[in-house]
Amino acid sequence: MIIPTLNEEDNLGATLQSCLTDNPHEVIVVDGGSQDRTRDIARGFPISLYESSPGRARQMNAGAAAARGTHLLFLHADTLLPAAWENEIRRVLEIPGTVAGAFRLQINGDRRALRLVESIANLRSSLLGLPYGDQGLFLTQDLFMDLGGFPDLPIMEDLELVRQLSKRGSIRLSSSSIVTSGRRWQRLGVFKTTLINQLLIWAYLVGISPTRLAAIYRKNRAA
């Protein structure tokens, strides 16, 4: 399991606890230069901690290069895994024709609009085979390396990897749910956050520079 971090002191502890409730396995945290207590928190758990230059794609690729297992799970630092997640990953990847998988999305928060966001994300993932990184992408180490890892993009690295994976076979949605923080939707509001995300994806697909899109994303996140 590979978790990229950057100033995640408020979330990382709970995430690591959810990772370590299953059978013994490898957990790798790759920090991109946190200025808070993120690294100190990581050192309090039986995990491997690495550092790299910032950039989620760069950090996840560094973690994958250090991983020794046959399967990889890429997890955001503000996301909690379901019970028996390791067995679920094996079950999904053993389905014939499956090259990768992801968990169903559940957002932490009680707003009704969040339930709609979850439903749309899970429907998209199930019907189109297009999960995003906040759903916990998993696949074999061999396939990940064969694809060359995540493209070194400042944004949309998860979407681009999924697009490449879809050329190799099916990307299946688990029946188990992952619980991700609702902080993005709380900061800007559910409608605005969803609209920005979809516009950025559309802009990327029509060829607008990822560097430009990343600048737009950072500007809205800081607003």
Secondary structure, DSSP 8 states (H G I E B T S, - for coil): -EEEESS-TTTHHHHHHHHTTSSS---EEEES--SSSHHHHHHTSSSEEEE-SS-HHHHHHHHHHH--SSEEEE--TTEE--TTHHHHHHHHHTSTTEEEEEEEEEESS--HHHHHHHHHHHHHHHHH----GGG-EEEEHHHHHHTTSS---SS-HHHHHHHHHTTTSEEEEEEEEEEE--HHHHHH-HHHHHHHHHHHHHHHHTT--HHHHHHHHHHHHH-
